[in-house]
Amino acid sequence: MSSPKKNESKGFFAAMSSGLSMFGNAMHRSVNGLLGYEGVEVINPEGGKEDAEEEAQRGRWKQEERDSYWKMMHKYIGSDVTSLVTLPVLIFEPMTMLQKMAELMEYFYLLDRADECEDPYMRLVYASSWAISVYYAYQRTWKPFNPILGETYELANHGGISFIAEQVSHHPPMSAGHAENEHFTYDVTSKLKTKLLGNSLDVYPVGRTRVTLKRDGVVLDLVPPPTKVNNLIFGRTWIDSPGEMIMTNQTTGDKAVLYFQPCGWFGAGRYEVDGYIYNAAEEPKILITGKWNESLSYQPCDLEGEPTPGTELKEVWHVADVPKNDKFQYTYFAHKINSFDTAPKKLLASDSRLRPDRYALEHGDLSKAGSEKSSLEERQRAEKREREAKGHQFVPRWFDLTDEVTPTPWGELEVYRYNGKYTEHRATTDNSDSIDLVDVKSTKFNPWQYGNLSLE
């Protein structure tokens, strides 16, 4: 069973051509224009130097930095570079991987609707649209900071959602997250595997994402496609995620199978997603089509995958307005993630917002960001040496390592489970390990005094 691809001669897409007119104009805009790079009509999937000067003018790379970085990274070609700590700060965005995990919560209302929906196939329409909605934010080409072991991120004051993420392992880098509101719980164990190919980087999401809809206890399992970062050094950096995304209803056996089209020359296929909701007998029930940077729509279909007569294509999700000419291509929600307005009143001292390197980069001080990043990394190495000398093992605070090892398309994964202690912690008045937001928001706030992010 697989989802439809554009080069397959299926009547489904021909029959839908009129219904897809809403996407027509976007098909003819240049990919570079959509990403904020105006004036060039061609994306070269193989990379190239022809637009390096304009990229440098955007402040991304200066030629001497580009050459130095290329020399440094050349020896790592073919390797997994996830744990490298020598990367220059100029390629980073002022956000950590834990915060990036929280970006899935922007369109959480789709999961609320999935929980409220009685139709099992429409549940998957809403839930799979939620899983795709984050890709607009994921197209950013800046690298988030690797979290320090024991680092956390808390999200509150966002639609009643409680979100906690923690860096549970340093080698290999692994994060765990848990979110919850009255409609759903979200649990993820994330371990990225990478392969450097010179001017590009393949990223494989060796993780497990589970969503439980509370009304009926339905459990949804998500397997996302891999991601490719193109033109790391030469040419304009851009991101593509060709392949299948599969969301399975573990309770009923129904599935959403959605195919991310690969990008070719002149942006052919760029951003496009097509697929079906299947029942447990692998029969198509609803088709889904759209672009992950614009909107998604659905329509009931017959057993051949053709739109059901008398039905029409209906929009299920549309990307929210975004700031124009934002330096890091942030959405409004990404700015909220960095804001203390989305933090609980008593913020854990290990929170990503308090990282001195991240804070310095956010305020445009690259020199300070680089020195603070090096200081944090050296402190982490020193703490590791001390633990090993004492025979101690790091134990995460909010997540427990289980005996479960789950297979993924890119390797096996050890699973961490939320232990419920964060909910208990927030319910108590003992927040001696936390920082009062009144102090954080004051003009006297100094993030560098909160640099001890590795907590035991």
Backbone torsions as a table, in degrees:
resi	resn	phi	psi	omega
1	MET	NA	131.8	177.3
2	SER	-149.0	162.7	179.9
3	SER	-86.5	162.0	-174.4
4	PRO	-71.2	145.2	176.4
5	LYS	-116.3	152.5	-172.9
6	LYS	-65.2	-26.0	-177.1
7	ASN	-88.4	8.1	175.6
8	GLU	-94.8	137.3	-175.9
9	SER	-84.4	75.6	-179.4
10	LYS	-107.1	136.1	179.9
11	GLY	-64.2	-19.5	-179.3
12	PHE	-52.5	-49.8	-176.3
13	PHE	-73.5	-33.5	177.4
14	ALA	-65.1	-41.5	-179.0
15	ALA	-67.1	-25.0	-176.4
16	MET	-93.7	1.4	-170.3
17	SER	-57.3	-38.4	179.7
18	SER	-70.1	-36.9	-179.6
19	GLY	-69.0	-19.3	-178.7
20	LEU	-93.9	9.9	-176.8
21	SER	-60.4	-24.8	179.9
22	MET	-62.1	-23.2	-179.6
23	PHE	-96.0	-1.8	-171.3
24	GLY	-60.1	-47.6	-177.7
25	ASN	-61.2	-40.3	-178.1
26	ALA	-64.0	-30.8	-179.9
27	MET	-60.5	-27.9	-174.2
28	HIS	-99.3	-4.1	175.1
29	ARG	-78.6	147.9	179.1
30	SER	-69.3	146.9	176.4
31	VAL	-61.2	-40.7	-179.8
32	ASN	-61.4	-37.4	179.0
33	GLY	-64.3	-39.7	179.8
34	LEU	-65.1	-30.9	-179.5
35	LEU	-88.9	-1.5	178.7
36	GLY	98.9	6.8	178.1
37	TYR	-107.5	97.9	-174.8
38	GLU	-86.3	154.8	168.3
39	GLY	99.9	-10.6	178.3
40	VAL	-121.9	128.3	-173.1
41	GLU	-94.3	-6.2	-173.2
42	VAL	-118.5	132.2	165.2
43	ILE	-101.1	128.7	178.1
44	ASN	-98.2	105.3	-178.2
45	PRO	-59.9	-20.3	-178.2
46	GLU	-91.1	-6.3	-178.8
47	GLY	88.1	170.4	179.5
48	GLY	173.0	166.1	-175.9
49	LYS	-100.0	-1.2	-169.8
50	GLU	-66.0	-22.8	-178.7
51	ASP	-116.3	20.3	-177.7
52	ALA	-66.0	-34.9	-178.1
53	GLU	-63.4	-44.3	179.9
54	GLU	-66.4	-36.8	176.9
55	GLU	-61.5	-39.9	179.0
56	ALA	-65.9	-35.3	179.3
57	GLN	-66.1	-25.8	176.9
58	ARG	-74.7	-5.4	178.7
59	GLY	90.9	5.1	-177.7
60	ARG	-73.4	-52.4	-178.2
61	TRP	-138.2	138.6	162.6
62	LYS	-96.9	154.8	-172.4
63	GLN	-58.9	-41.9	-178.9
64	GLU	-66.5	-33.3	177.2
65	GLU	-69.3	-41.1	179.5
66	ARG	-60.1	-47.0	-178.5
67	ASP	-65.3	-41.1	-179.9
68	SER	-65.3	-42.5	-179.8
69	TYR	-65.4	-40.4	179.6
70	TRP	-61.4	-43.2	179.5
71	LYS	-63.2	-40.0	-178.7
72	MET	-67.2	-43.4	-173.2
73	MET	-82.7	-16.6	-174.2
74	HIS	-58.1	-34.9	-177.6
75	LYS	-72.5	-12.6	-178.1
76	TYR	-96.4	2.9	-177.6
77	ILE	-57.6	130.3	-178.4
78	GLY	91.1	-4.8	-175.6
79	SER	-100.8	163.8	169.6
80	ASP	-84.7	117.9	-174.3
81	VAL	-106.3	17.8	-176.5
82	THR	-56.5	-38.5	-171.2
83	SER	-95.6	3.9	-179.7
84	LEU	-61.9	133.8	-179.3
85	VAL	-111.5	3.3	-175.1
86	THR	-97.4	10.4	-177.6
87	LEU	-69.3	139.6	-178.7
88	PRO	-69.8	143.5	-173.8
89	VAL	-67.8	-19.1	-177.1
90	LEU	-67.5	-14.2	178.1
91	ILE	-94.1	1.9	-175.3
92	PHE	-94.4	158.2	167.5
93	GLU	-107.6	156.2	-176.6
94	PRO	-78.5	61.8	-178.2
95	MET	-156.2	148.3	176.4
96	THR	-100.4	170.7	178.4
97	MET	-63.0	-30.4	178.5
98	LEU	-65.5	-39.6	177.4
99	GLN	-68.5	-37.6	179.3
100	LYS	-63.1	-35.0	176.0
101	MET	-59.8	-35.0	-177.4
102	ALA	-72.0	-14.8	-178.7
103	GLU	-64.9	-19.4	175.3
104	LEU	-64.3	-14.0	-177.5
105	MET	-86.2	-3.4	-177.2
106	GLU	-59.4	-47.0	-177.0
107	TYR	-105.6	42.2	-177.2
108	PHE	-59.7	-21.4	-177.9
109	TYR	-60.6	-22.7	177.4
110	LEU	-66.9	-35.3	175.8
111	LEU	-72.3	-35.4	174.5
112	ASP	-58.4	-44.9	-179.7
113	ARG	-66.8	-36.1	177.4
114	ALA	-61.9	-40.2	179.8
115	ASP	-68.5	-35.8	-178.5
116	GLU	-78.1	-18.0	-173.7
117	CYS	-80.4	135.5	178.1
118	GLU	-89.1	-25.9	179.3
119	ASP	-73.2	118.0	-175.8
120	PRO	-64.0	-28.2	-179.9
121	TYR	-78.9	-37.9	176.1
122	MET	-67.8	-28.9	173.6
123	ARG	-56.2	-44.4	180.0
124	LEU	-71.3	-29.7	174.9
125	VAL	-61.0	-50.2	-179.5
126	TYR	-65.6	-46.0	-174.7
127	ALA	-68.5	-41.0	179.3
128	SER	-70.7	-32.4	175.4
129	SER	-64.4	-38.3	174.8
130	TRP	-59.7	-43.2	-178.4
131	ALA	-65.3	-32.3	-179.2
132	ILE	-81.9	-28.2	-172.8
133	SER	-58.3	-28.1	-175.9
134	VAL	-74.7	-14.9	-175.3
135	TYR	-66.9	-24.3	174.1
136	TYR	-60.9	-42.2	178.4
137	ALA	-72.3	-32.9	-176.9
138	TYR	-73.7	-8.7	179.9
139	GLN	-74.8	-8.1	177.8
140	ARG	-59.3	139.3	-174.3
141	THR	-98.1	1.0	175.9
142	TRP	-81.4	150.1	-179.0
143	LYS	-91.7	130.8	173.3
144	PRO	-74.0	156.5	177.8
145	PHE	-68.5	141.0	170.1
146	ASN	-70.0	129.7	179.7
147	PRO	-66.6	147.5	171.7
148	ILE	-74.4	146.8	179.7
149	LEU	-56.2	125.8	-178.2
150	GLY	90.4	-5.7	177.8
151	GLU	-64.6	150.0	-179.1
152	THR	-131.2	166.2	169.2
153	TYR	-144.5	130.8	179.1
154	GLU	-117.1	136.6	175.4
155	LEU	-122.5	124.5	176.5
156	ALA	-137.5	178.6	177.8
157	ASN	57.3	38.1	177.7
158	HIS	-137.7	89.9	175.8
159	GLY	61.5	27.3	179.6
160	GLY	79.0	8.6	-178.2
161	ILE	-85.5	138.6	169.7
162	SER	-109.7	123.2	-177.2
163	PHE	-131.2	132.4	174.9
164	ILE	-137.0	134.0	175.2
165	ALA	-131.2	149.2	-176.9
166	GLU	-143.4	141.3	173.4
167	GLN	-82.6	111.2	-171.0
168	VAL	-98.8	-13.2	180.0
169	SER	-151.1	145.8	178.3
170	HIS	-101.1	-42.2	175.9
171	HIS	-128.8	105.0	-1.5
172	PRO	-76.7	156.9	177.7
173	PRO	-63.9	122.0	179.6
174	MET	-138.9	141.0	178.0
175	SER	-125.8	152.8	174.8
176	ALA	-131.4	145.0	-178.9
177	GLY	-141.4	154.1	177.8
178	HIS	-144.8	132.6	175.5
179	ALA	-133.7	153.3	-175.8
180	GLU	-159.1	142.4	165.0
181	ASN	-143.6	-163.0	-175.3
182	GLU	-70.9	-14.9	-175.1
183	HIS	-104.4	-29.6	-172.4
184	PHE	-152.2	162.6	165.0
185	THR	-122.1	146.0	-178.3
186	TYR	-127.2	125.7	-179.6
187	ASP	-132.4	133.4	-178.2
188	VAL	-141.4	138.8	164.7
189	THR	-115.8	123.0	-171.3
190	SER	-121.5	127.0	174.0
191	LYS	-140.7	111.1	-179.0
192	LEU	-87.6	140.0	174.0
193	LYS	-117.5	131.4	-176.2
194	THR	-124.1	160.5	174.4
195	LYS	-142.4	115.6	179.9
196	LEU	-81.0	128.0	-178.0
197	LEU	-116.5	28.7	-179.2
198	GLY	94.6	-96.1	-178.6
199	ASN	-92.8	5.9	178.4
200	SER	-142.5	165.3	-177.9
201	LEU	-138.5	125.9	174.1
202	ASP	-92.6	133.3	-179.0
203	VAL	-120.8	122.2	-177.8
204	TYR	-111.4	120.1	-176.9
205	PRO	-80.7	82.8	178.9
206	VAL	-79.0	73.0	-176.0
207	GLY	-139.4	174.8	174.8
208	ARG	-132.5	125.9	179.1
209	THR	-118.0	125.9	179.2
210	ARG	-127.6	135.6	174.2
211	VAL	-121.9	128.9	175.8
212	THR	-112.3	120.6	176.4
213	LEU	-85.7	123.1	-165.7
214	LYS	-72.6	-32.7	-172.9
215	ARG	-59.0	-47.1	-178.4
216	ASP	-114.7	2.7	179.8
217	GLY	72.5	20.5	179.8
218	VAL	-68.1	132.5	-179.6
219	VAL	-110.1	125.1	-179.9
220	LEU	-112.2	134.7	-179.7
221	ASP	-115.6	133.7	-175.3
222	LEU	-116.7	131.9	172.0
223	VAL	-122.2	105.7	-178.3
224	PRO	-82.6	165.6	176.7
225	PRO	-79.1	163.5	173.7
226	PRO	-71.0	167.1	-179.5
227	THR	-125.7	145.0	177.5
228	LYS	-122.2	124.6	174.6
229	VAL	-96.4	112.6	-175.0
230	ASN	-96.8	149.0	174.2
231	ASN	57.1	55.5	179.6
232	LEU	-59.0	-38.3	-171.8
233	ILE	-120.6	-47.2	-179.2
234	PHE	-105.4	129.4	-179.2
235	GLY	91.1	-177.5	-178.8
236	ARG	-84.1	125.4	-179.3
237	THR	-71.9	131.0	176.8
238	TRP	-150.0	159.7	-171.1
239	ILE	-120.4	139.8	178.2
240	ASP	-135.6	150.9	179.9
241	SER	-132.6	62.7	-177.7
242	PRO	-70.8	140.8	178.4
243	GLY	132.2	-171.6	-175.1
244	GLU	-97.7	139.6	166.6
245	MET	-108.2	129.6	-178.4
246	ILE	-123.3	124.7	172.5
247	MET	-117.4	121.6	-174.7
248	THR	-112.7	131.2	171.2
249	ASN	-80.4	104.1	-176.1
250	GLN	-67.0	-19.1	-178.0
251	THR	-81.3	-40.1	-174.6
252	THR	-110.7	-21.1	-175.7
253	GLY	91.4	-4.3	176.0
254	ASP	-67.1	156.1	-176.6
255	LYS	-142.1	149.8	164.7
256	ALA	-109.4	124.3	178.5
257	VAL	-122.8	110.2	-173.7
258	LEU	-121.6	134.0	-174.8
259	TYR	-106.6	121.1	174.5
260	PHE	-86.0	117.2	-178.5
261	GLN	-69.7	138.2	175.9
262	PRO	-73.8	151.8	178.9
263	CYS	-88.7	133.5	176.5
264	GLY	-115.8	-167.0	178.4
265	TRP	-58.8	146.3	-179.1
266	PHE	61.1	20.4	176.3
267	GLY	74.5	16.2	-178.8
268	ALA	-59.9	125.9	178.4
269	GLY	83.1	-6.1	-175.9
270	ARG	-58.6	131.8	175.6
271	TYR	76.7	-9.5	-170.5
272	GLU	-77.7	138.9	177.5
273	VAL	-132.2	131.1	177.9
274	ASP	-141.1	147.9	176.8
275	GLY	174.3	-166.9	-175.3
276	TYR	-136.7	156.6	162.7
277	ILE	-95.5	123.8	-179.2
278	TYR	-109.2	148.9	171.2
279	ASN	-82.8	-179.3	-176.9
280	ALA	-64.0	-21.3	177.5
281	ALA	-88.2	9.9	178.7
282	GLU	64.3	33.0	175.1
283	GLU	-100.2	131.5	179.9
284	PRO	-67.2	136.6	-179.4
285	LYS	-119.4	-37.5	-179.4
286	ILE	-141.5	134.7	175.3
287	LEU	-96.0	148.0	177.6
288	ILE	-127.9	137.2	179.1
289	THR	-151.1	156.1	178.5
290	GLY	155.4	-157.1	178.8
291	LYS	-133.4	133.7	-174.7
292	TRP	-71.4	-8.2	176.4
293	ASN	-104.0	4.8	-178.4
294	GLU	-133.9	-69.2	-175.4
295	SER	-164.8	164.3	175.7
296	LEU	-129.3	145.9	178.5
297	SER	-134.8	161.5	-178.4
298	TYR	-137.0	161.7	178.3
299	GLN	-159.7	135.9	175.5
300	PRO	-59.7	149.5	-178.8
301	CYS	-139.3	166.0	178.1
302	ASP	-90.7	-174.3	-176.3
303	LEU	-67.7	-14.8	176.5
304	GLU	-92.1	-0.9	-178.6
305	GLY	85.5	5.8	179.4
306	GLU	-84.7	145.2	178.2
307	PRO	-55.9	136.3	178.9
308	THR	-67.6	129.4	179.2
309	PRO	-55.4	139.9	178.7
310	GLY	86.2	-1.1	177.2
311	THR	-108.0	166.0	179.0
312	GLU	-137.1	162.0	178.7
313	LEU	-72.9	129.2	-179.4
314	LYS	-123.2	137.9	-179.6
315	GLU	-75.9	135.8	179.3
316	VAL	-111.0	-26.9	-178.3
317	TRP	-151.4	143.9	176.9
318	HIS	-139.2	137.2	-178.4
319	VAL	-63.7	141.0	179.4
320	ALA	-74.0	160.4	175.4
321	ASP	-57.7	146.8	-178.8
322	VAL	-127.0	155.2	176.8
323	PRO	-63.0	147.7	177.8
324	LYS	-90.6	139.9	175.7
325	ASN	55.5	36.1	178.1
326	ASP	-71.1	135.3	-174.2
327	LYS	-55.6	-42.4	-177.5
328	PHE	-105.6	15.4	-179.4
329	GLN	58.2	34.7	-179.4
330	TYR	-76.1	147.3	168.1
331	THR	-83.1	170.4	175.0
332	TYR	-62.0	-35.6	-179.9
333	PHE	-68.4	-35.7	176.9
334	ALA	-61.4	-38.5	176.0
335	HIS	-65.4	-36.3	176.6
336	LYS	-63.9	-36.2	-179.3
337	ILE	-62.1	-36.0	177.9
338	ASN	-80.7	-13.9	-175.3
339	SER	-80.3	148.8	174.3
340	PHE	-77.6	-8.5	177.9
341	ASP	-68.9	-20.6	178.8
342	THR	-100.8	14.8	-179.9
343	ALA	-102.1	154.4	173.3
344	PRO	-67.4	162.6	-176.4
345	LYS	-60.9	-34.6	175.5
346	LYS	-111.3	105.9	-173.6
347	LEU	-95.2	131.6	177.5
348	LEU	-57.5	139.1	-178.7
349	ALA	-66.0	-13.2	-179.9
350	SER	-92.8	8.7	-174.6
351	ASP	-70.3	142.7	-177.8
352	SER	-58.0	-31.1	-179.4
353	ARG	-59.3	-27.3	-174.7
354	LEU	-90.9	1.4	177.6
355	ARG	-62.8	126.2	-178.9
356	PRO	-66.0	-34.2	179.1
357	ASP	-70.3	-41.8	178.3
358	ARG	-63.3	-43.7	-178.8
359	TYR	-62.9	-42.0	179.7
360	ALA	-65.7	-41.3	179.1
361	LEU	-65.0	-39.6	178.7
362	GLU	-60.0	-31.9	-179.2
363	HIS	-97.4	13.8	170.5
364	GLY	81.3	11.4	-179.5
365	ASP	-98.7	86.5	-176.5
366	LEU	-66.5	-37.0	-179.7
367	SER	-63.1	-46.8	178.1
368	LYS	-65.1	-40.3	179.5
369	ALA	-60.5	-43.5	-179.6
370	GLY	-64.6	-43.7	-178.9
371	SER	-68.8	-37.8	178.6
372	GLU	-69.8	-36.5	176.9
373	LYS	-62.3	-45.5	178.9
374	SER	-63.3	-39.2	-179.9
375	SER	-64.5	-44.0	178.9
376	LEU	-63.2	-42.2	-178.1
377	GLU	-66.9	-39.3	178.2
378	GLU	-67.4	-38.0	177.6
379	ARG	-63.9	-38.4	178.4
380	GLN	-64.7	-41.6	178.2
381	ARG	-64.5	-38.8	179.4
382	ALA	-65.7	-41.0	178.7
383	GLU	-65.1	-35.5	177.8
384	LYS	-64.6	-44.2	179.0
385	ARG	-61.3	-40.3	-179.8
386	GLU	-66.8	-40.6	177.8
387	ARG	-61.4	-45.7	-178.1
388	GLU	-64.5	-37.4	179.5
389	ALA	-65.2	-33.6	-179.6
390	LYS	-91.0	-4.2	-179.3
391	GLY	73.3	22.4	-179.8
392	HIS	-90.8	155.3	176.5
393	GLN	-123.6	134.5	179.9
394	PHE	-66.3	134.4	178.9
395	VAL	-122.6	118.5	177.6
396	PRO	-58.8	155.9	-175.4
397	ARG	-92.0	-39.7	-170.8
398	TRP	-106.3	-6.9	-178.3
399	PHE	-135.7	143.8	179.6
400	ASP	-112.1	138.6	174.4
401	LEU	-73.9	126.4	-179.9
402	THR	-95.3	176.1	174.9
403	ASP	-84.4	-3.7	-175.7
404	GLU	-78.3	131.6	171.8
405	VAL	-122.7	116.6	-174.0
406	THR	-105.7	140.0	177.4
407	PRO	-77.7	145.3	172.0
408	THR	-130.8	166.5	178.7
409	PRO	-61.1	-14.5	-174.5
410	TRP	-123.0	19.0	177.6
411	GLY	131.4	168.1	-179.2
412	GLU	-80.7	154.6	-175.3
413	LEU	-133.7	129.2	171.4
414	GLU	-77.9	134.9	-172.6
415	VAL	-102.9	130.6	172.2
416	TYR	-102.2	143.7	-177.9
417	ARG	-122.4	136.5	176.1
418	TYR	-60.0	131.1	-174.2
419	ASN	-98.4	0.4	176.6
420	GLY	83.1	-5.6	-175.3
421	LYS	-70.4	-28.3	179.6
422	TYR	-65.6	-41.6	177.3
423	THR	-61.2	-42.5	177.8
424	GLU	-64.6	-40.5	-179.6
425	HIS	-60.9	-42.8	-178.4
426	ARG	-70.8	-22.1	-179.1
427	ALA	-84.5	-10.3	-179.0
428	THR	-97.3	168.1	177.5
429	THR	-96.6	-4.1	-179.9
430	ASP	-87.2	95.7	177.5
431	ASN	-119.8	45.6	-175.6
432	SER	-65.6	-19.9	179.6
433	ASP	-95.0	12.1	-174.9
434	SER	-116.5	169.4	-177.3
435	ILE	-117.3	133.5	-179.9
436	ASP	-73.6	128.2	-178.1
437	LEU	-63.4	-22.5	175.4
438	VAL	-60.3	-39.9	177.7
439	ASP	-71.7	-41.0	-177.7
440	VAL	-62.0	-40.9	-176.2
441	LYS	-82.4	-6.3	-178.9
442	SER	-75.8	160.7	179.5
443	THR	-68.3	-13.3	-179.7
444	LYS	-86.5	-1.9	-175.8
445	PHE	-61.6	128.6	177.5
446	ASN	-126.9	104.3	-174.6
447	PRO	-64.3	-23.6	-175.2
448	TRP	-72.3	-15.0	176.1
449	GLN	-79.3	-9.7	179.7
450	TYR	-109.7	38.7	-173.2
451	GLY	-83.3	-6.7	-177.2
452	ASN	-83.4	81.4	-172.9
453	LEU	-87.7	-14.6	-178.6
454	SER	-91.5	98.5	-174.4
455	LEU	-102.0	141.0	176.5
456	GLU	-129.9	NA	NA
